Amino acid sequence: MADSLICIEHVSKAYRRDSLQIPVLADIDLTIDTGEFIALMGPSGSGKTTLLNLLAGIDTPTKGRITIDRRVISSMRETELARWRADHIGFIFQLYNLIPVLTAFENVELPLLLTRLSRQERQAHVRTALAIVGLSDRADHYPRQLSGGQEQRVAIARAIVADPVILVADEPTGDLDARSAGEILDLLNRLNTEHHKTIVMVTHDPRAAARAHRMLHLDKGVLSVEEPAAALDRSRDGR
């Protein structure tokens, strides 16, 4: 049996706007095992990104407890959370967030500049990450010289270069054509199966979600679980 990596217990999140309190997540309970690939779906404003931010340690819950890798991150101070994120979380975004004046190699190296690794060690990590995503021959290229799919591969290499425990992906195929999206999903599957990364992916695409082991659905801050095949069938039926 796989070990539980993420445990979210009775978590709620609300934001204040002037005198109003706006609820976003309501009493969420969720356990994710080591090595799982989770898809998170739901309409805009349902709380998907908020939940992703909570388990990545970017935000803290209003109520409840979040335990990851046996550490209660929901009670950490910001400085401790920042160190924890650097060691445990790799971030993949829809719009890549690459630095245009840096090469692919330099973009991937960025997260390592705050570590104690030597220059030689950093370079070895970057070469390994670029090889995993199939871009060893593009190391000296700038983002403007790459296709959208290649830019996302560089972003994924940057996310894995420090060997994080968890990858959080927010619409990683949302800005790509169908062929490039499929290649990125193939890469995420390989990172999950061959490199044993636990992945939590927010997506609007049922076909992307069908790649996951489990699908979670958020609607007005309430979480439910759905089989990926069921969501794919719904999309084909136009529902």
C-alpha positions as CSV (number, residue, x, y, z in Angstrom):
1,M,0.0,0.0,0.0
2,A,1.3,3.4,-0.9
3,D,2.2,5.9,1.9
4,S,0.0,8.9,2.3
5,L,1.9,12.0,1.3
6,I,-0.7,14.7,1.6
7,C,-3.5,14.9,4.2
8,I,-5.9,17.8,4.1
9,E,-8.3,17.7,7.1
10,H,-11.4,19.9,7.4
11,V,-9.8,22.7,5.5
12,S,-11.8,25.9,4.8
13,K,-10.6,29.1,3.2
14,A,-12.2,32.5,3.1
15,Y,-10.9,35.9,2.0
16,R,-11.9,39.2,3.5
17,R,-13.0,42.1,1.2
18,D,-13.7,45.1,3.4
19,S,-16.2,44.0,6.0
20,L,-17.2,40.9,4.0
21,Q,-15.9,37.4,4.4
22,I,-15.9,35.5,1.1
23,P,-15.8,31.7,1.4
24,V,-13.8,29.8,-1.2
25,L,-13.3,26.3,0.2
26,A,-15.7,24.5,2.6
27,D,-14.5,21.7,4.9
28,I,-12.2,19.9,2.5
29,D,-11.0,16.5,3.4
30,L,-8.5,14.8,1.0
31,T,-5.7,12.3,1.2
32,I,-3.2,11.8,-1.7
33,D,-0.7,8.9,-1.7
34,T,2.9,9.1,-2.7
35,G,3.1,8.6,-6.5
36,E,-0.4,9.5,-7.3
37,F,-1.4,11.7,-10.3
38,I,-4.4,13.8,-9.4
39,A,-6.5,16.0,-11.7
40,L,-8.5,18.8,-10.2
41,M,-11.4,20.2,-12.2
42,G,-14.3,22.6,-11.8
43,P,-15.8,25.8,-13.1
44,S,-14.0,29.1,-12.9
45,G,-14.2,30.5,-9.3
46,S,-14.7,27.1,-7.8
47,G,-11.6,27.2,-5.7
48,K,-9.2,25.0,-7.7
49,T,-6.2,27.4,-7.7
50,T,-6.8,28.2,-4.0
51,L,-6.7,24.5,-3.1
52,L,-3.5,24.1,-5.2
53,N,-1.9,27.1,-3.5
54,L,-2.8,25.6,-0.1
55,L,-1.2,22.3,-0.7
56,A,1.8,24.0,-2.2
57,G,2.3,26.2,0.8
58,I,1.7,29.4,-1.0
59,D,-1.4,30.2,1.1
60,T,-2.6,29.1,4.5
61,P,-6.1,27.8,5.4
62,T,-8.6,29.8,7.4
63,K,-9.5,26.6,9.3
64,G,-8.2,23.0,9.2
65,R,-4.9,21.2,9.0
66,I,-2.6,20.3,6.1
67,T,0.1,17.7,6.6
68,I,2.6,16.9,3.8
69,D,5.4,14.3,4.2
70,R,4.6,14.1,7.9
71,R,5.0,17.9,8.4
72,V,2.1,20.2,9.3
73,I,2.6,23.0,6.8
74,S,-0.6,24.8,7.8
75,S,1.0,26.0,11.0
76,M,4.5,27.0,9.6
77,R,5.7,30.5,9.6
78,E,6.3,32.2,6.2
79,T,10.1,31.8,6.3
80,E,9.9,28.2,7.2
81,L,7.3,27.7,4.5
82,A,9.6,29.3,1.9
83,R,12.3,26.8,2.7
84,W,9.9,23.9,2.7
85,R,8.5,24.9,-0.7
86,A,12.0,25.1,-2.2
87,D,12.7,21.5,-1.1
88,H,9.3,19.9,-1.7
89,I,7.4,21.7,-4.5
90,G,7.9,22.1,-8.2
91,F,5.6,24.6,-10.0
92,I,4.3,24.3,-13.6
93,F,2.2,27.2,-14.9
94,Q,0.0,27.7,-18.0
95,L,2.2,30.6,-19.4
96,Y,5.6,29.1,-18.6
97,N,6.9,32.2,-16.8
98,L,10.4,32.0,-18.4
99,I,12.8,34.9,-18.2
100,P,13.1,36.1,-21.9
101,V,16.8,37.3,-21.5
102,L,18.0,34.0,-20.1
103,T,18.7,30.8,-22.1
104,A,16.9,27.6,-21.4
105,F,19.8,26.4,-19.3
106,E,19.8,29.6,-17.3
107,N,16.1,29.5,-16.7
108,V,16.3,25.9,-15.4
109,E,19.2,26.8,-13.2
110,L,17.3,29.7,-11.4
111,P,15.8,27.7,-8.5
112,L,19.3,26.3,-7.7
113,L,20.9,29.7,-7.3
114,L,19.5,29.9,-3.7
115,T,20.9,26.5,-2.7
116,R,24.4,25.6,-1.5
117,L,25.2,23.6,-4.5
118,S,28.5,24.4,-6.3
119,R,28.4,25.7,-9.8
120,Q,29.5,22.3,-11.1
121,E,26.7,20.6,-9.2
122,R,24.1,23.1,-10.4
123,Q,25.2,22.5,-14.0
124,A,24.9,18.7,-13.6
125,H,21.4,19.1,-12.2
126,V,20.4,21.3,-15.1
127,R,21.8,19.0,-17.7
128,T,19.9,16.1,-16.1
129,A,16.6,18.0,-16.1
130,L,16.9,19.1,-19.7
131,A,17.7,15.6,-20.7
132,I,14.6,14.3,-19.0
133,V,12.4,16.7,-20.9
134,G,14.2,16.0,-24.2
135,L,15.8,19.4,-24.7
136,S,19.5,18.8,-24.2
137,D,20.0,20.3,-27.7
138,R,18.1,23.5,-26.8
139,A,20.1,24.5,-23.7
140,D,21.6,27.6,-25.3
141,H,18.3,28.8,-26.9
142,Y,16.3,31.7,-25.6
143,P,12.5,31.4,-25.1
144,R,11.8,33.4,-28.2
145,Q,13.7,30.7,-30.2
146,L,11.5,27.9,-28.9
147,S,8.0,26.7,-29.7
148,G,5.3,26.9,-27.0
149,G,5.6,23.2,-26.3
150,Q,9.4,23.5,-25.9
151,E,8.9,26.5,-23.6
152,Q,6.7,24.4,-21.4
153,R,9.3,21.6,-21.4
154,V,11.9,24.2,-20.2
155,A,9.4,25.2,-17.5
156,I,8.9,21.6,-16.4
157,A,12.7,21.1,-16.4
158,R,12.9,24.1,-14.0
159,A,10.2,22.6,-11.8
160,I,12.0,19.3,-11.5
161,V,15.6,20.5,-11.3
162,A,15.7,20.5,-7.5
163,D,14.1,17.0,-7.4
164,P,10.9,18.1,-5.5
165,V,8.5,15.6,-3.9
166,I,5.4,17.1,-5.5
167,L,4.7,18.8,-8.8
168,V,1.7,21.2,-8.9
169,A,0.6,22.1,-12.4
170,D,-2.0,24.9,-13.0
171,E,-3.5,24.4,-16.5
172,P,-0.1,23.2,-18.0
173,T,-1.6,22.5,-21.4
174,G,-4.0,25.5,-21.5
175,D,-1.9,27.6,-23.9
176,L,-0.9,24.8,-26.2
177,D,-2.2,23.2,-29.4
178,A,-3.5,19.6,-29.2
179,R,-0.3,18.0,-30.4
180,S,1.9,19.9,-28.0
181,A,-0.6,19.4,-25.2
182,G,-0.4,15.6,-25.7
183,E,3.4,15.7,-25.6
184,I,3.3,17.6,-22.3
185,L,0.8,15.2,-20.8
186,D,3.0,12.3,-22.0
187,L,5.9,13.9,-20.2
188,L,3.9,14.4,-17.0
189,N,2.9,10.7,-17.2
190,R,6.6,9.7,-17.5
191,L,7.6,11.9,-14.6
192,N,4.9,10.2,-12.6
193,T,5.6,6.6,-13.6
194,E,9.4,6.6,-14.2
195,H,10.5,9.3,-11.8
196,H,7.8,8.7,-9.1
197,K,6.7,12.3,-8.9
198,T,3.4,13.0,-7.1
199,I,1.4,15.3,-9.4
200,V,-1.6,17.5,-8.7
201,M,-2.9,19.2,-11.9
202,V,-5.6,21.8,-12.4
203,T,-7.2,21.5,-15.8
204,H,-10.4,22.4,-17.7
205,D,-9.8,19.6,-20.2
206,P,-11.4,16.3,-19.5
207,R,-9.0,14.6,-21.9
208,A,-6.1,15.9,-19.9
209,A,-7.8,14.8,-16.6
210,A,-8.3,11.3,-18.0
211,R,-4.5,10.8,-17.8
212,A,-4.7,11.0,-14.0
213,H,-5.3,8.2,-11.5
214,R,-8.1,10.2,-9.8
215,M,-10.1,13.2,-10.6
216,L,-11.3,15.7,-8.0
217,H,-14.1,18.1,-8.8
218,L,-14.7,21.4,-7.1
219,D,-17.9,23.3,-7.3
220,K,-18.6,26.3,-5.1
221,G,-15.8,25.2,-2.7
222,V,-17.2,21.7,-2.2
223,L,-15.0,18.7,-3.2
224,S,-16.1,15.5,-4.8
225,V,-14.3,12.6,-6.5
226,E,-15.0,11.4,-10.0
227,E,-13.6,8.7,-12.2
228,P,-11.6,10.2,-15.2
229,A,-13.5,8.1,-17.7
230,A,-16.8,9.5,-16.5
231,A,-15.7,13.0,-17.1
232,L,-14.4,12.1,-20.5
233,D,-17.8,10.6,-21.4
234,R,-19.6,13.7,-20.2
235,S,-17.4,15.9,-22.4
236,R,-18.2,13.7,-25.4
237,D,-21.9,14.0,-24.7
238,G,-21.7,17.7,-24.5
239,R,-22.6,17.9,-20.8
